[in-house]
Amino acid sequence: RKEVEQDPGPFNVPEGATVAFNCTYSNSASQSFFWYRQDCRKEPKLLMSVYSSGNEDGRFTAQLNRASQYISLLIRDSKLSDSATYLCAFGDTNFGNEKLTFGTGTRLTIIP
Amino acid sequence: NAGVTQTPKFRVLKTGQSMTLLCAQDMNHEYMYWYRQDPGMGLRLIHYSVGEGTTAKGEVPDGYNVSRLKKQNFLLGLESAAPSQTSVYFCASSRDFYNEQFFGPGTRLTVL
């Protein structure tokens, strides 16, 4: 099983719709969870961290399911500006080798 | 604040040539990272540093060397470039392992 699995998409979603992505991870020792956003030919930028109890930031909701080892991102009332690639990332400190492992990204296109 | 900067932004090398990519951050972050991003492969960690004078290998370190002589700078060296090193290289920094990573704008490297 890959360390991180993420549906590459593309997800083509009409403006105003709700869209959700999942990202699964294989390392049960993962301790930190993130969603990053990457626009075309740009650098990744943190969208939101994912906390155990779930968290919301405006139209964005992130959830963590430790039992099934996945995180999710829900975008409500999608805007054209939400078009981007969304990367999940998981952190672990395996024997002092601290690192984030990134997914390959899910491409989202919001259609007018 | 400039955040994380990278030089150069673009470079074309011939096989066997060497070069150094420079990353600088002005956020006083302890942790710095070098990633490469290839289509379908996601971000892969090359090397990282947890403080001035320290470096550690990431997922794909072969063919690269790094140095962190000053806290604000992290250099990535290619001693003998190969076409397989054609990629987009991102530098990132963070306060510590559990916090947001801030990325530079990337260096697009082509090795002919």
Interface residues (C-beta under 8 A of the other chain):
Chain A: V4 P8 Q31 S32 F34 K42 E43 P44 K45 L46 S49 L87 G91 T93 N97 E98 K99 L100 F102 G103 T104 G105
Chain B: Y35 G40 M41 G42 L43 R44 L45 Y48 V50 A56 G58 E59 F90 F97 Y98 E100 Q101 F102 F103 G104 P105 G106
